[in-house]
Amino acid sequence: MLEELHVRDFALIDKLAVDFTSGFTILSGETGAGKSLLIGAIGFLLGAKADTGIIRTGAEEAVVMGQFDLCGNQAALDWLAAKALPMEDATLVVRRSLRSNGRGQVLLQGQPVLRSDLGALMNLLVDLHGQHEQQSLLQPDHHRLLVDRYAVLEDELKDFAGVFSALSRKRKDFESAEMSERERLRELEFLRFSVAEIEAARLRPGELQELETEERMLAQHERLFASIEGAYHILREGEDEHASSTLAALRKARVALDAASQIDPSLSGIAQRLDDAFFELEDISGSLRSYAGSLRFDPGRLEAIEGRLAEIGKLRKKYGDTVEEILSRLGGDQERIGTLSTWEEAKEDLARQIISLESEVQKRALGISERRCLAAKELATRVEHLLPPLGMGRARFAINVSRKTLSDGKVSVGPHGMDEVEFLISPNPGEAMRPLARIASGGELSRVALAVKTIFAAEDVASTLIFDEIDSGIGGEIAVAVGEHLEALGEGKQVLCITHLASIAARADNHYRVEKSVDSGRTSTRLVRMEGRARAEEIARMLAGDPREEASIAHATELLRKHGNWRD
């Protein structure tokens, strides 16, 4: 049950706090006062999508917080336990915010969670019935969803959808692979040619880089040899005939520094470093001599490398930018050749799988259809039973479940089974049963929606029902009947209802008025609890439009007394 609601900087609501109790609570107010904003704030708390447009002008963040009593709602308690969220006295605190930069946050018991988690939990706590849900009764697809929910088919349909999806994939594989013999042979010929061409080249991973390095060395052999010889000459023989080599100079410097270190021992470290440098350079000179001795120029080898690079270059133009890509293409083509070469055998195996899946889909669809038909008949009976108390005493209601067929008359099976489901109604005696979407008035649609919601509410774990203008399009005796029905619902559930009808408002255990005011040039929406004369004046306004007319106030007072809701 929703115990507290706090709203800050949500659209026109700057700051709002209200305590709710059990039973039947109504919210009234003049058109444009902000009743829909309050429902929007509650929807935001329940996990509805939202953008920064909901943030009050000038504010940085919109915040909605709710406190729920979960006593008796074991499903919600189990959900929270599975998420390892702490609970104290079965009280749940939910906070959701959205900042002007588009970033939002959801907290359950102070712990951040995903919006999808919020929606999953709130489905166990609150059932919000907005005007758009009434319009959904005009859509046959929604009729099927309601019947499936009543039949508890959700899990079975999920499994069925998985099997149907597997069948669809197999059919698609079969169609894409089944080609004419000429096309298959043409592709095989092309693939075998490409495989033979790549295999003949005997490529190795990394070969291209090795060849390019060797080609560069051979093509610039003279420059490379001269550079090595020059470096060796400087180290060993000096730059010219009159200059000492680097190593000879270092050798003399070692002798001199060694003598100096005998005089000043502090120079021994420098002397050691010079020794290290001398021996390192001597080793380098030896390595240069060995490298220079290994250099050989082979014009034939250069020509062979250039030919090999040209061969690889042709393959790169056809099959890939690198040797590795070409080899990958080779593997893929070889696998495709195997598939095409054994296609007849694979085709037979795939066809057997398709037949098996078709049989399973058909069997499951029939089972689902049977359960749908039974559930539709029972649900229709229950809805029709609830219509007389809602002012449709002579209406007949039915749910038609029929098989979907193709143009050739064959039954069509889809991801939801083989049925089409549609609500039918005959509002008046003598009229034929026709689709609800074609003949129902706004008031009739509201009452059918209320009847359906009542049936599901009795079986739902959610303890709070919220109705946004369920009384749209009705009045008079019908409004009285709807009020009685909502009052009865409030005996077992917490019912919050936005209404503009006095006959419904007078039956509520609690009454709040949504008001709009302007202060310092800013418009704000607030919620005020109506009691005593203030409530009578609000009922009077709803009756006659004038809350100051004593006759209307007297009438309103009498209505409240009649339903036991008058408090001085």
C-alpha positions in Angstrom: 0.0 0.0 0.0 1.2 3.5 -0.8 1.5 5.3 2.5 3.4 8.5 1.6 4.1 10.5 -1.6 6.6 13.3 -1.9 7.1 15.3 -5.1 9.6 18.1 -5.7 10.1 20.2 -8.8 8.0 17.9 -11.1 6.4 20.0 -13.9 4.2 22.5 -12.1 4.5 20.8 -8.7 7.2 22.7 -6.7 6.8 20.7 -3.5 4.1 18.3 -2.4 3.7 15.8 0.4 0.7 13.7 1.1 -0.1 10.7 3.4 -2.4 8.1 2.0 -4.4 5.5 3.9 -6.2 2.3 3.0 -9.7 2.2 1.4 -11.1 4.4 -1.4 -9.5 7.8 -2.0 -10.5 10.2 -4.7 -8.7 13.2 -6.2 -10.7 16.0 -7.7 -10.0 19.4 -9.1 -10.9 21.8 -11.9 -9.8 21.1 -15.4 -6.2 22.1 -15.8 -5.5 22.1 -12.1 -2.8 19.4 -12.5 -4.5 16.1 -11.8 -2.7 14.5 -14.8 0.6 15.8 -13.4 0.0 14.0 -10.2 -0.6 10.8 -12.1 2.5 11.5 -14.1 4.5 11.9 -11.0 3.2 8.5 -9.7 3.9 6.9 -13.0 7.5 8.3 -12.9 7.9 6.7 -9.4 6.6 3.4 -10.8 9.3 3.3 -13.5 7.7 5.1 -16.5 10.1 6.6 -19.1 10.7 10.3 -18.7 12.8 13.1 -20.2 14.1 16.4 -18.8 10.8 18.1 -19.8 9.3 16.9 -16.5 11.7 19.1 -14.5 10.1 22.3 -13.2 11.4 25.4 -14.9 14.4 26.8 -13.1 15.0 23.7 -11.1 18.0 21.3 -11.6 16.3 18.1 -10.5 12.9 16.5 -10.3 12.4 14.1 -7.4 9.5 11.7 -6.5 9.6 9.6 -3.4 7.2 7.1 -2.1 6.8 4.9 1.0 5.1 1.6 0.8 3.8 -0.8 3.3 4.6 -4.4 2.1 2.8 -6.2 4.9 1.1 -9.3 3.3 2.8 -8.8 -0.1 5.1 -11.9 0.0 5.9 -11.6 -3.7 7.4 -8.2 -3.2 9.2 -9.2 -0.1 10.7 -12.2 -1.9 11.8 -10.0 -4.8 13.6 -7.6 -2.4 15.2 -10.5 -0.6 16.5 -11.9 -3.9 18.1 -8.5 -4.6 19.6 -8.5 -1.1 17.9 -5.2 -0.3 17.4 -4.6 3.5 13.9 -4.3 4.9 12.6 -3.0 8.2 9.1 -3.6 9.4 7.9 -4.3 5.8 8.4 -0.6 4.9 9.9 0.2 1.5 11.2 3.6 0.5 11.5 4.3 -3.2 13.2 7.5 -4.6 13.6 8.4 -8.2 15.2 11.6 -9.6 16.1 13.1 -12.9 18.6 15.9 -13.4 18.6 18.6 -16.1 21.7 16.9 -17.7 19.5 13.9 -18.4 21.0 11.6 -15.7 18.6 9.9 -13.4 18.8 7.7 -10.3 16.6 5.1 -8.7 17.0 4.2 -5.1 15.3 1.3 -3.2 16.0 1.5 0.5 18.8 3.9 -0.3 20.5 1.4 -2.7 20.8 2.3 -6.4 19.0 0.0 -8.9 18.1 -0.1 -12.6 14.9 1.5 -13.9 13.9 -1.9 -15.2 14.3 -3.3 -11.6 12.1 -0.5 -10.4 9.4 -1.3 -12.9 9.5 -5.1 -12.0 9.0 -4.4 -8.3 6.3 -1.7 -8.8 4.3 -4.2 -10.9 4.0 -6.2 -7.7 2.8 -3.2 -5.7 0.7 -0.8 -7.8 -1.7 -1.2 -10.8 -2.1 2.1 -12.6 -5.0 2.2 -15.0 -4.8 5.3 -17.2 -7.0 6.5 -20.0 -4.6 5.0 -22.5 -5.3 1.5 -21.1 -9.0 2.1 -21.8 -8.1 2.8 -25.4 -6.1 -0.4 -25.5 -9.4 -2.2 -25.2 -9.9 -1.1 -28.8 -7.0 -3.2 -29.9 -7.5 -7.0 -30.5 -3.9 -7.7 -29.7 -4.5 -6.4 -26.2 -7.5 -8.7 -26.0 -5.3 -11.7 -26.6 -2.8 -10.5 -23.9 -5.7 -10.2 -21.4 -7.0 -13.7 -22.2 -3.5 -15.2 -22.0 -2.9 -13.5 -18.7 -6.2 -14.9 -17.3 -5.2 -18.3 -18.6 -1.7 -18.0 -17.0 -0.1 -18.7 -20.4 2.8 -16.3 -20.2 5.5 -18.9 -19.4 4.1 -21.4 -21.9 4.0 -18.7 -24.6 7.5 -17.7 -23.9 8.7 -21.3 -24.5 6.5 -21.5 -27.6 8.0 -18.4 -29.0 11.5 -19.9 -28.6 10.5 -23.0 -30.6 8.7 -20.9 -33.2 11.8 -18.7 -33.6 14.0 -21.8 -34.0 11.6 -23.0 -36.8 11.7 -19.6 -38.5 15.6 -19.7 -38.5 15.7 -23.2 -40.0 13.2 -22.3 -42.7 15.3 -19.2 -43.5 18.5 -21.3 -43.6 16.8 -23.8 -46.0 15.5 -21.1 -48.3 18.9 -19.2 -48.5 20.8 -22.4 -49.1 18.5 -24.0 -51.5 19.6 -22.8 -54.9 19.4 -24.0 -58.4 21.9 -26.7 -59.5 23.5 -24.3 -62.0 24.1 -21.6 -59.3 25.5 -24.2 -56.9 28.0 -25.5 -59.6 28.9 -22.0 -60.6 29.8 -21.0 -57.0 31.6 -24.3 -56.5 33.8 -23.7 -59.6 34.7 -20.2 -58.5 35.5 -21.3 -54.9 37.7 -24.2 -56.1 39.6 -21.8 -58.4 40.3 -19.4 -55.6 41.3 -22.2 -53.2 43.6 -23.7 -55.8 45.2 -20.3 -56.5 45.8 -19.5 -52.9 47.0 -23.0 -52.0 49.5 -23.0 -55.0 51.1 -19.9 -53.5 52.0 -21.8 -50.3 51.8 -18.6 -48.2 53.1 -18.4 -44.6 51.9 -16.1 -41.9 54.5 -13.3 -41.5 56.1 -14.1 -44.9 55.3 -10.7 -46.4 57.1 -8.7 -43.7 60.1 -11.0 -43.9 60.4 -10.6 -47.7 60.0 -6.9 -47.6 62.8 -6.6 -45.0 65.2 -8.8 -47.0 64.3 -6.9 -50.3 65.1 -3.6 -48.6 68.5 -5.0 -47.5 69.5 -6.4 -50.9 68.3 -3.3 -52.8 70.5 -1.0 -50.6 73.4 -3.4 -50.1 76.2 -1.0 -51.1 74.9 1.8 -48.8 74.5 -0.7 -45.9 78.0 -2.1 -46.4 79.6 1.3 -46.6 77.8 2.5 -43.4 79.0 -0.6 -41.4 82.6 -0.3 -42.8 82.6 3.5 -41.9 81.6 2.9 -38.3 84.1 0.1 -37.9 86.9 2.2 -39.4 86.2 5.1 -37.0 86.3 2.7 -34.0 89.5 0.8 -35.1 91.5 2.9 -37.5 90.6 6.5 -37.2 88.9 8.9 -39.6 92.1 9.4 -41.7 95.8 8.2 -41.7 96.9 10.9 -39.3 94.1 10.4 -36.7 93.9 7.8 -34.0 91.0 5.4 -33.9 88.4 5.8 -31.2 89.5 2.7 -29.5 93.2 3.8 -29.6 92.2 7.1 -28.1 90.2 5.4 -25.4 93.2 3.1 -24.7 95.5 6.1 -24.1 92.8 7.8 -21.9 92.5 4.6 -19.8 96.3 4.6 -19.1 96.2 8.3 -18.2 93.2 8.0 -16.0 94.5 4.9 -14.3 97.7 6.8 -13.4 95.5 9.7 -12.0 93.4 7.4 -9.9 96.6 6.1 -8.3 97.1 9.6 -7.0 93.4 10.4 -6.2 91.4 7.2 -5.4 88.2 9.2 -5.9 88.8 8.9 -9.7 88.6 5.1 -9.6 84.9 5.2 -10.3 85.4 7.3 -13.4 88.2 5.0 -14.5 86.0 2.0 -14.2 83.3 3.6 -16.3 85.9 4.4 -19.0 87.0 0.8 -18.9 83.4 -0.3 -19.4 83.0 2.0 -22.3 86.2 0.8 -23.9 85.3 -2.9 -23.7 81.8 -2.2 -24.9 83.0 -0.3 -28.0 85.6 -3.0 -28.6 82.8 -5.6 -28.6 80.7 -3.4 -30.9 83.6 -3.1 -33.4 83.9 -6.9 -33.4 80.2 -7.3 -34.0 80.4 -4.8 -36.9 83.3 -6.7 -38.5 81.3 -10.0 -38.2 78.2 -8.3 -39.7 80.1 -6.8 -42.6 81.7 -10.2 -43.3 78.3 -11.8 -43.5 76.9 -9.3 -46.0 76.6 -10.9 -49.5 74.9 -9.4 -52.5 73.0 -12.0 -54.5 71.2 -10.4 -57.6 69.4 -13.7 -58.2 68.0 -13.7 -54.7 66.8 -10.1 -55.1 65.0 -11.0 -58.3 63.4 -14.0 -56.7 62.1 -11.9 -53.8 60.7 -9.3 -56.1 58.9 -12.1 -58.0 57.5 -13.5 -54.8 56.2 -10.1 -53.7 54.6 -9.6 -57.1 52.8 -13.0 -56.7 51.6 -12.1 -53.2 50.5 -8.7 -54.5 48.2 -10.3 -57.0 46.6 -12.4 -54.3 46.2 -9.4 -52.1 44.2 -7.5 -54.7 41.8 -10.5 -55.0 41.5 -12.0 -51.5 42.7 -9.7 -48.7 45.1 -6.9 -47.7 47.4 -9.2 -45.7 48.7 -12.8 -46.0 46.7 -13.6 -42.8 43.5 -12.3 -44.4 44.2 -14.3 -47.6 44.7 -17.5 -45.5 41.5 -16.8 -43.6 39.7 -16.4 -46.9 41.1 -19.8 -47.9 39.7 -21.5 -44.8 36.3 -19.9 -45.4 36.2 -21.0 -49.0 37.2 -24.5 -48.2 34.4 -24.7 -45.6 31.9 -23.4 -48.1 33.0 -25.9 -50.7 32.4 -28.7 -48.1 28.9 -27.3 -47.4 28.0 -27.1 -51.1 29.5 -30.4 -51.9 27.4 -32.2 -49.3 24.4 -30.0 -49.8 22.0 -32.7 -50.7 22.8 -34.6 -47.5 22.6 -31.4 -45.4 19.3 -30.4 -47.2 17.7 -33.7 -46.2 18.8 -33.3 -42.6 17.6 -29.7 -42.4 14.3 -30.7 -43.9 13.9 -33.4 -41.2 14.6 -30.8 -38.5 12.0 -28.4 -40.0 9.3 -31.2 -40.2 10.1 -32.1 -36.5 9.8 -28.4 -35.4 6.6 -27.9 -37.4 5.1 -30.8 -35.7 6.1 -29.5 -32.3 4.9 -25.9 -33.1 1.5 -27.3 -34.3 1.1 -29.4 -31.2 2.0 -26.6 -28.8 -0.2 -24.1 -30.7 -3.2 -26.4 -30.4 -2.6 -26.8 -26.6 -2.4 -23.1 -26.2 -5.5 -22.6 -28.3 -7.5 -25.0 -26.2 -6.5 -23.2 -23.0 -7.3 -19.9 -24.6 -10.8 -21.0 -25.5 -11.6 -22.2 -22.0 -10.1 -19.0 -20.4 -11.9 -16.7 -22.9 -15.3 -18.4 -22.1 -14.8 -18.1 -18.3 -13.4 -14.5 -18.5 -16.3 -13.4 -20.7 -18.8 -14.9 -18.2 -17.2 -13.0 -15.3 -17.1 -9.7 -17.2 -20.7 -10.0 -18.2 -21.7 -10.8 -14.6 -20.0 -7.5 -13.5 -21.7 -5.3 -16.1 -25.2 -5.0 -14.6 -23.9 -3.4 -11.4 -22.1 -1.0 -13.6 -25.3 0.2 -15.3 -25.2 -2.2 -18.2 -27.8 -4.6 -17.0 -29.0 -6.0 -20.3 -25.6 -6.1 -22.1 -24.1 -9.3 -23.4 -20.3 -9.8 -23.6 -18.3 -12.5 -25.3 -14.7 -13.2 -26.3 -14.3 -14.7 -29.8 -11.3 -17.0 -30.3 -10.8 -17.9 -33.9 -8.0 -19.5 -36.0 -5.9 -17.3 -38.2 -6.0 -18.5 -41.8 -4.0 -17.9 -44.9 -5.5 -17.0 -48.3 -5.5 -20.8 -49.2 -7.6 -21.5 -46.1 -4.7 -23.2 -44.1 -4.3 -22.3 -40.5 -1.6 -19.7 -39.9 0.7 -20.1 -36.9 2.7 -17.2 -35.5 4.9 -16.5 -32.5 1.8 -16.2 -30.3 0.0 -19.3 -31.6 -2.8 -19.8 -34.1 -5.6 -17.7 -32.6 -7.1 -14.3 -33.1 -8.9 -13.0 -30.0 -11.5 -10.2 -30.0 -13.9 -8.8 -27.4 -17.5 -8.7 -28.6 -20.4 -6.8 -27.0 -24.2 -6.3 -27.4 -25.0 -3.3 -25.3 -28.8 -3.5 -25.8 -31.3 -6.3 -26.3 -31.9 -7.3 -29.9 -28.5 -6.1 -31.1 -26.1 -8.6 -32.6 -22.7 -9.2 -30.9 -20.2 -7.0 -32.6 -16.5 -6.1 -31.9 -16.1 -3.8 -28.9 -13.9 -1.5 -30.8 -16.6 -0.7 -33.3 -19.7 0.0 -31.3 -18.8 0.8 -27.7 -19.2 4.4 -26.5 -16.7 6.1 -24.2 -18.8 5.3 -21.2 -19.4 1.7 -22.1 -15.6 1.3 -22.7 -14.9 2.7 -19.3 -17.2 0.3 -17.6 -15.9 -2.7 -19.5 -12.4 -1.6 -18.6 -13.4 -1.4 -14.9 -15.0 -4.8 -15.0 -11.9 -6.3 -16.6 -9.6 -4.5 -14.1 -11.8 -5.7 -11.2 -11.4 -9.3 -12.2 -7.6 -9.1 -12.6 -7.2 -7.0 -9.4 -8.8 -9.8 -7.4 -6.0 -12.1 -8.5 -3.1 -9.6 -8.6 -0.7 -9.3 -5.7 -0.7 -5.5 -6.2 -2.5 -3.9 -3.2 -2.9 -0.4 -4.7 -5.1 0.4 -7.7 -5.0 3.8 -9.3 -7.7 4.9 -11.8 -7.2 8.0 -14.0 -10.7 9.2 -14.9 -12.3 5.8 -15.2 -15.6 7.7 -15.1 -15.0 9.4 -18.5 -18.2 9.6 -20.5 -20.6 8.5 -17.9 -23.1 10.2 -15.5 -26.4 9.8 -13.6 -27.3 6.3 -12.5 -24.3 4.8 -14.2 -22.0 7.0 -12.3 -23.7 5.9 -9.1 -23.1 2.3 -10.1 -19.4 2.9 -10.9 -19.0 4.7 -7.5 -20.5 1.7 -5.7 -18.1 -0.6 -7.6 -15.1 1.5 -6.7 -16.2 1.7 -3.1 -16.5 -2.1 -3.0 -13.0 -2.5 -4.5 -11.7 -0.2 -1.8 -12.8 -2.7 0.9 -10.1 -5.1 -0.2 -7.5 -2.9 -2.0 -6.2 0.6 -1.7 -8.0 2.5 -4.5 -6.9 6.0 -5.7 -9.2 7.5 -8.3 -9.2 10.8 -10.2 -12.8 11.8 -10.8 -15.0 14.7 -11.8 -18.3 13.2 -10.6 -19.8 14.1 -7.3 -21.7 10.8 -7.0 -18.3 9.0 -7.0 -16.4 11.5 -4.9 -19.1 11.3 -2.1 -18.4 7.6 -1.6 -14.7 7.9 -1.0 -13.2 7.4 2.4 -10.7 10.1 1.7 -10.8 13.2 -0.6 -8.1 15.4 -1.9 -8.4 18.4 -4.2 -5.7 19.3 -6.7 -5.3 23.0 -6.9 -3.3 25.4 -9.1 -2.1 28.8 -7.8 0.1 31.6 -8.9 2.6 33.1 -6.5 5.2 35.8 -7.5 4.5 35.0 -11.2 5.1 31.3 -10.8 2.4 28.7 -11.2 2.3 25.8 -8.8 0.1 22.7 -8.2 -0.7 21.5 -4.7 -2.8 18.8 -3.1 -5.2 19.7 -0.3 -7.1 17.3 1.9 -10.9 18.0 1.9 -12.8 17.6 5.1 -15.9 18.9 6.7 -17.4 22.0 5.0 -14.4 22.2 2.6 -15.3 18.8 1.3 -19.0 19.7 1.0 -18.0 22.8 -1.0 -15.9 20.7 -3.3 -18.7 18.2 -3.8 -21.0 21.2 -4.4 -18.7 22.5 -7.1 -18.7 19.1 -8.8 -22.5 19.1 -8.6 -23.4 22.5 -9.8 -20.2 24.4 -10.5 -20.7 26.8 -7.6 -19.1 25.9 -4.2 -20.8 28.9 -2.5 -24.4 28.0 -3.3 -26.0 26.9 -0.1 -28.5 24.6 -1.9 -25.6 22.8 -3.6 -23.7 22.6 -0.3 -26.7 21.2 1.4 -27.1 18.6 -1.3 -23.4 17.7 -1.1 -23.7 17.4 2.7 -26.6 15.1 2.3 -24.7 12.9 -0.2 -21.7 12.6 2.2 -24.0 11.8 5.2 -25.8 9.2 3.0 -22.5 7.4 2.4 -21.2 7.8 6.0 -18.5 10.3 5.0 -19.7 13.5 6.6 -17.5 14.8 9.4 -18.2 18.2 11.0 
